Amino acid sequence: MEKRTLSFWQIWNMSFGFLGIQMGFALQNSNVSRIFQTLGANIDDIPILWVAAPLTGLIIQPIIGYFSDRTWNKLGRRKPYFLIGAILASAALFIMPNSPVLWFAAGMLWIMDASINVSMEPFRAFVGDNLPEKQRTAGFAMQSFFIGIGAYFASKLPLIFTYYGVQNTAPLGIIPDSVKCSFYLGGIVFFLTVLWTVLRSKEYSPEELAAFEKHNENAYVKEEHSTDWFTNNAKSHLSKGMLFIVISLIFSFAIYHYDLKKDLYVLSIGLLGVGGIAMLISGILQKGNRTSNGFVTIMNDFQFMPKIMKQLAWVQFFSWFALFSMWIYTTLAVTQHIYRTTDTTSLAYNTGANQVGEMFANYNLIAAIASFLLPVLAKYTSAKFTHFVALVCGGLGLISIYFIKEPTTFTMEWLPMIGVGIAWASILSIPYAMLSGSLPSNKMGYYMGVFNFFIVIPQLVAASILGFLIATFFNSEPIYALLIGGVSMIIAGVLALTISENSKITVNG
């Protein structure tokens, strides 16, 4: 028994919700630094305020993936999560631009990002569930198309509202009306597009998925582990957990003793400390033979990832470190390095901030186009070579912003963003297409959630160290964050060439 081949419009309907989801993300990425700075945040403190987004994804996506694999009700398997996330995210989009103070805005970012993640993660698994392997690249390309189109319009919304007479400036500490209206419209579109996918798409039943899995039982290798195996693995987790905690304590003491930037606590406590505690808990549970739970499964499968996932992890790390650098710092870099201002009430600052919206819109438009061209290049070369080319283009695009002297439409809004857009299209599709063909359908959501670790961990690292690096070595000039991001993306491209394609996956029993 094989999955049926879907028509163009069926793939369109099942991907349409990504239009709204990405509008939510794009409004967040292109405007949150502006909101934080308007509410009084210092440039050096912006990265730590962004930590909510990746930290939320690190926690939410594997959990949502794990439970969506095990859900089935009248709405289906993945669709309940689409809908709940859309309702919560739409509400957050309405509230965020009305934040009265900085701490409230930081909290709303946390809620908004968690809600978007609840909707987004199951969408990746949705493609793997519903499409036969030969159509998965097309499915992820369609998602990339909607991501590009949604982000394009969302990034342009403040400028569009400004053009039609909505105020783009406001008194100190007040978010401009152009930004507020953009978030309101984004919230409406988010809900309606996800609702469209919920109503217009079908899911296979658990019995059908089981039949597909049996038909493709040679697509992965299944391992059943004995009690002795879990006992030995428990010792490994306990020792590694203790090591992580000791390193976390030493690192945290050094931050305190030498009065380093507090952002670094995200790395010492948030990643090393929490990671060590998670390893200890996993070790204790396995030592007590309490292994039939999601937490132990997540920890073990993270430890024993298949080769292709390990290789993609490094590519994802440097790719998303670069993207997070861009999302945090482009508004700050453009307004300070090119427009020579940090005054959020000035016309120059808000003109520059709107131009960043144009830049973000353009790279997403390029991504929407490139999403259908990259599979053609991959067909005649390989997926990893295509990813390499795309990432190098993106890195050069980010680096080129440093050399802009006059912010014309072409030099500022288009030239750097062509490369970034090509990279963005590839990042959103090729790694998932390479990975999904190796995953069993009964763990598709879970593994996509685990794969998300390599998106959010680099963002946490960026949030914790970028502020320190820029303040310590680059005189608090944010343009250098974009240079660091460009180099990081080129490194990711080189690492993409090391990927072994068509690897089998080992699934722990």
C-alpha positions in Angstrom: 0.0 0.0 0.0 1.4 3.4 -1.1 0.4 7.0 -0.5 -1.6 8.5 -3.3 0.0 11.2 -5.5 -1.6 14.5 -4.7 -2.6 17.2 -7.2 -1.0 20.7 -7.3 -4.0 22.2 -5.6 -4.1 19.6 -2.9 -0.4 20.4 -2.1 -1.4 24.1 -2.3 -4.2 23.7 0.2 -2.1 21.7 2.7 0.7 24.3 2.6 -1.5 27.5 2.5 -1.5 27.9 6.3 2.3 28.7 6.1 1.3 32.0 4.4 -0.2 33.2 7.7 2.4 31.5 9.9 5.2 33.2 8.1 3.5 36.5 8.2 3.5 36.2 12.0 7.2 35.3 12.0 8.1 38.0 9.6 6.3 40.7 11.6 8.2 39.5 14.6 11.6 39.3 12.9 11.4 42.7 11.2 9.7 44.7 14.0 10.5 43.4 17.4 13.9 45.0 17.7 12.2 48.2 16.7 9.6 47.8 19.4 12.2 46.9 22.0 14.3 50.0 21.1 11.2 52.2 21.1 10.3 51.0 24.6 13.8 52.0 25.8 16.1 48.9 25.3 19.8 49.6 24.8 21.4 48.2 21.7 23.6 45.9 23.8 20.6 44.4 25.5 18.5 43.6 22.4 19.9 40.1 21.8 19.1 38.9 25.4 15.5 40.2 24.9 15.2 38.0 21.9 16.1 34.9 23.8 12.5 34.0 24.3 12.0 33.0 20.7 14.6 30.2 20.4 14.2 29.1 24.0 10.5 28.6 23.4 11.1 26.7 20.2 13.6 24.4 22.0 11.0 23.4 24.5 7.8 23.5 22.5 8.6 21.9 19.2 9.8 18.5 20.3 7.0 18.2 22.8 4.4 19.2 20.1 6.0 16.8 17.6 5.9 14.0 20.1 2.3 14.4 21.0 1.1 15.2 17.5 2.5 11.8 16.5 0.1 10.3 19.1 -3.0 12.4 18.5 -6.1 11.5 16.5 -9.5 13.0 16.9 -12.3 14.5 14.7 -9.9 17.2 13.3 -7.2 14.7 12.6 -3.6 14.2 13.7 -1.7 17.5 13.1 -4.6 19.9 12.4 -5.7 20.3 16.0 -2.3 21.8 16.7 -2.5 24.1 13.7 -5.7 25.5 14.9 -4.9 26.0 18.6 -1.6 27.7 17.7 -3.3 30.0 15.2 -5.9 31.2 17.7 -3.2 31.9 20.4 -0.8 33.5 17.9 -3.4 35.7 16.4 -4.3 37.0 19.8 -0.6 37.7 20.6 -0.2 39.6 17.4 -3.0 42.0 18.4 -1.5 42.5 21.9 2.3 42.8 21.1 2.4 46.3 19.5 0.3 47.7 22.4 2.9 46.7 25.0 3.1 49.5 27.5 6.6 48.7 28.8 9.7 46.8 27.8 9.2 43.8 30.1 5.7 43.3 28.9 6.9 43.3 25.2 9.5 40.7 26.1 6.9 38.5 27.7 4.6 38.9 24.7 7.4 37.8 22.4 7.6 34.6 24.5 3.9 33.9 24.2 3.7 34.9 20.6 6.7 32.7 19.6 5.4 29.7 21.6 2.0 30.0 19.8 3.5 30.2 16.4 5.7 27.2 17.1 2.6 25.2 18.1 1.2 25.8 14.6 4.4 25.6 12.7 6.1 22.3 13.9 3.3 20.0 12.8 3.2 21.6 9.4 6.6 20.1 8.6 5.5 16.6 9.7 2.2 17.2 7.7 4.2 17.1 4.4 5.9 13.9 5.4 2.6 12.3 6.5 0.6 13.1 3.4 3.0 13.0 0.5 4.8 10.1 -1.1 8.6 10.4 -1.1 8.7 11.5 -4.7 6.5 14.5 -3.9 8.2 15.6 -0.7 10.6 18.0 -2.3 7.7 19.6 -4.1 5.8 19.8 -0.8 8.6 21.6 1.0 9.1 23.8 -2.0 5.4 24.8 -1.8 5.9 25.6 1.9 8.9 27.7 1.0 6.9 29.6 -1.6 4.2 30.5 0.9 6.8 31.4 3.5 8.4 33.7 1.0 5.2 35.3 -0.1 3.8 35.7 3.4 7.0 37.2 4.7 7.3 39.5 1.7 3.9 41.1 2.4 4.3 41.1 6.1 7.7 42.9 5.9 6.2 45.6 3.6 3.1 46.2 5.7 4.5 49.1 7.8 5.6 50.9 4.6 2.2 50.2 2.9 0.3 51.6 5.8 2.6 54.6 5.9 2.0 55.2 2.1 -1.7 55.3 2.8 -1.4 57.9 5.5 -1.0 55.9 8.7 1.5 57.5 11.1 5.0 56.0 11.0 6.3 58.0 13.9 5.1 58.3 17.5 6.1 60.0 20.8 8.9 58.4 22.9 7.9 55.0 24.2 4.9 54.6 21.8 4.8 52.1 18.9 3.9 53.8 15.6 0.4 53.2 14.2 1.9 51.7 11.0 3.5 48.9 13.1 0.3 48.4 15.1 -1.9 48.0 12.0 0.6 45.6 10.4 0.4 43.3 13.4 -3.5 43.5 13.5 -3.7 42.5 9.8 -1.1 39.8 10.3 -3.1 38.3 13.1 -6.2 38.1 11.0 -4.4 36.5 8.0 -2.6 34.1 10.3 -5.9 32.7 11.6 -7.7 32.6 8.3 -5.0 30.8 6.3 -4.4 28.2 8.9 -8.2 27.6 9.1 -8.2 27.2 5.3 -5.7 24.3 5.6 -7.6 22.7 8.4 -10.8 22.8 6.4 -9.5 21.9 3.0 -6.9 19.2 3.7 -7.3 15.6 4.7 -5.0 13.4 6.8 -4.5 9.6 6.7 -5.9 7.6 9.6 -3.6 5.8 12.1 -4.5 2.5 10.4 -3.5 3.8 6.9 -0.3 5.2 8.3 0.5 1.9 9.9 -0.1 0.1 6.6 2.3 2.6 4.8 4.9 2.0 7.5 4.6 -1.8 7.1 5.0 -1.4 3.3 8.1 0.7 3.8 9.5 -1.2 6.8 13.0 -1.4 5.1 13.2 2.5 5.0 14.7 2.5 8.5 16.4 0.2 11.0 14.6 -0.5 14.2 16.4 -1.3 17.4 14.9 -2.9 20.5 16.9 -2.2 23.6 17.3 -4.5 26.6 17.2 -3.5 30.3 21.0 -3.8 30.4 21.3 -1.4 27.5 19.3 1.3 29.3 21.3 0.7 32.5 24.6 1.3 30.7 23.1 4.3 28.9 21.9 5.7 32.2 25.5 5.7 33.4 26.6 7.7 30.4 23.8 10.2 30.8 24.6 10.6 34.5 28.3 11.3 34.0 27.7 13.6 31.1 25.0 15.5 33.0 27.4 16.0 35.9 30.1 17.2 33.6 27.8 19.7 31.9 26.6 21.0 35.3 30.2 21.5 36.6 31.2 23.4 33.4 28.0 25.5 33.8 28.9 26.4 37.4 32.5 27.3 36.5 31.4 29.4 33.5 28.7 31.1 35.5 31.2 32.0 38.3 33.5 33.4 35.7 30.7 35.6 34.3 30.0 36.9 37.8 33.6 37.3 38.9 34.8 39.2 35.9 31.5 41.1 35.5 30.9 39.9 32.0 27.7 40.7 30.1 24.7 38.9 31.7 23.7 37.7 28.3 26.3 34.9 28.7 24.2 33.3 31.5 21.9 32.1 28.7 24.8 30.0 27.5 26.1 28.9 30.9 22.8 28.3 32.6 20.2 28.1 29.8 22.1 25.6 27.6 24.9 23.9 29.7 23.1 23.9 33.0 19.6 23.0 31.8 21.2 20.5 29.4 23.1 18.9 32.2 20.0 18.6 34.4 18.1 17.0 31.5 20.8 14.4 31.1 20.7 13.7 34.9 17.0 13.2 34.9 17.2 11.0 31.8 19.9 8.9 33.6 17.9 8.6 36.8 14.8 7.4 34.9 16.7 4.9 32.8 18.6 3.6 35.8 15.2 3.0 37.5 13.9 1.2 34.3 11.4 4.0 33.7 12.0 4.2 30.0 8.5 4.2 28.5 8.1 7.9 28.4 8.6 10.7 25.9 11.3 12.4 27.9 13.7 9.4 27.8 12.8 8.8 24.1 13.7 12.4 23.2 17.0 12.3 25.1 18.1 9.0 23.7 17.2 9.8 20.1 19.0 13.1 20.5 22.1 11.2 21.6 21.9 8.5 18.9 21.0 10.6 15.9 21.5 9.1 12.5 24.6 10.2 10.5 22.7 12.5 8.2 21.1 14.4 11.1 24.4 14.9 12.8 25.9 16.3 9.6 22.9 18.5 9.0 23.1 19.7 12.6 26.3 21.6 12.0 25.0 23.1 8.7 21.9 24.2 10.5 23.8 25.6 13.4 25.9 28.0 11.3 23.0 28.8 9.0 20.6 29.8 11.8 23.3 31.6 13.8 23.6 33.8 10.7 19.9 34.3 10.3 19.4 35.2 13.9 22.3 37.8 13.6 20.4 39.3 10.7 17.0 39.4 12.4 18.3 40.9 15.6 20.7 43.5 14.1 19.7 44.6 10.7 17.5 47.4 11.9 20.1 48.5 14.4 22.9 48.2 11.8 21.1 50.1 9.0 19.9 53.0 11.2 23.3 53.5 12.9 25.8 52.5 10.2 24.0 54.0 7.2 21.5 56.5 8.5 23.8 57.6 11.4 21.1 57.8 14.1 19.9 55.9 17.2 17.1 58.3 17.9 13.9 56.2 17.6 11.7 59.3 17.3 13.6 60.7 14.3 12.5 60.6 10.7 15.9 59.2 9.7 15.6 56.2 12.1 12.0 55.3 11.1 12.9 55.7 7.4 15.8 53.3 7.9 13.6 50.9 9.9 11.0 50.9 7.1 13.8 50.3 4.6 14.8 47.2 6.6 11.2 46.1 6.2 11.7 46.5 2.4 14.9 44.5 2.6 13.2 41.7 4.5 10.3 41.7 2.1 12.6 41.5 -0.9 14.7 38.5 0.4 11.4 36.7 1.0 10.2 37.5 -2.5 13.4 36.1 -3.9 13.0 33.0 -1.7 9.5 32.4 -3.1 10.9 32.4 -6.6 14.1 30.5 -5.8 12.0 27.8 -4.0 11.0 26.4 -7.4 14.4 26.9 -9.0 16.6 25.2 -6.4 15.0 21.7 -6.9 15.9 22.0 -10.6 19.6 22.7 -9.7 19.5 19.8 -7.2 18.1 17.5 -9.9 21.1 18.1 -12.2 23.7 18.3 -9.4 22.9 17.2 -5.9 21.0 18.6 -2.9 24.1 19.2 -0.9 25.8 21.1 -3.7 22.7 23.2 -4.2 22.6 24.0 -0.5 26.3 25.0 -0.6 25.8 27.4 -3.5 22.7 29.0 -1.8 24.4 29.5 1.6 27.5 31.1 0.1 25.2 33.5 -1.8 23.5 34.4 1.5 26.8 34.9 3.3 28.1 37.3 0.6 24.8 39.2 0.7 25.0 39.8 4.4 28.6 40.9 4.2 27.9 43.3 1.4 25.7 45.5 3.7 28.8 46.7 5.4 30.0 48.4 2.2 26.8 50.3 1.4 27.3 54.0 1.4 24.2 55.3 -0.2 20.9 53.5 0.7 19.4 53.5 -2.8 16.6 51.1 -3.7 18.9 48.8 -5.7 22.0 48.9 -3.5 20.2 48.7 -0.2 16.9 46.9 -0.7 17.7 44.4 -3.5 21.4 43.7 -4.1 22.3 42.2 -0.6 18.9 40.5 -0.3 19.2 38.5 -3.6 21.8 36.2 -2.0 20.0 36.1 1.4 16.7 35.2 -0.4 18.4 32.3 -2.3 19.9 31.0 1.0 16.6 31.4 2.8 14.7 29.3 0.2 17.3 26.6 0.5 17.4 26.6 4.3 13.6 26.2 4.4 13.4 23.2 2.1 16.5 21.3 1.2 17.5 20.1 4.7 13.9 18.9 5.4 13.7 17.1 2.1 17.0 15.4 2.7 16.0 14.3 6.2 12.3 13.4 5.7 12.9 10.6 3.3 14.8 8.7 6.1 12.1 9.1 8.8 9.4 6.7 9.7 5.9 8.2 9.6 5.0 7.2 13.1 7.8 9.4 14.4 7.8 12.1 11.7 6.6 14.9 14.0 8.9 13.9 16.8 12.0 13.8 14.6 11.1 17.1 13.0 10.9 18.5 16.5 14.3 17.1 17.5 15.7 18.5 14.3 14.5 21.9 15.5 17.1 21.8 18.2 19.6 22.7 15.5 17.6 25.8 14.7 17.1 27.1 18.2 20.4 26.2 19.8 22.3 28.5 17.5 19.8 31.2 18.1 20.3 30.8 21.9 24.1 31.0 21.3 23.7 34.1 19.2 21.4 35.7 21.7 23.9 35.0 24.5 27.2 36.0 22.8 26.5 38.5 20.1 25.9 41.3 22.5 29.1 40.5 24.4 31.1 40.3 21.1 29.8 43.5 19.7 30.2 45.5 22.9 33.7 44.1 23.7 35.4 43.9 20.3 33.4 46.2 18.0 32.6 49.3 20.0 28.9 48.4 20.1 28.6 48.9 16.3 25.9 46.4 15.2 27.0 46.3 11.6 29.7 43.9 12.6 27.0 41.4 13.7 26.0 41.2 10.1 29.6 40.5 9.1 29.8 37.7 11.6 26.6 36.3 10.3 27.8 36.4 6.7 31.0 34.4 7.6 28.9 32.0 9.6 26.6 31.3 6.6 29.6 30.7 4.3 30.9 28.2 6.8 27.5 26.4 6.8 27.8 26.2 3.0 31.2 24.5 3.1 29.9 22.1 5.7 26.9 21.2 3.5 29.4 19.6 1.1 30.2 16.9 3.7 26.7 15.6 4.0 26.1 11.9 3.2 22.8 11.8 1.4 20.3 8.9 1.4 21.3 7.7 4.9 19.1 5.3 6.8 17.9 6.2 10.2 18.0 4.1 13.3 14.9 4.2 15.5 15.2 3.3 19.1 12.6 0.9 20.3 
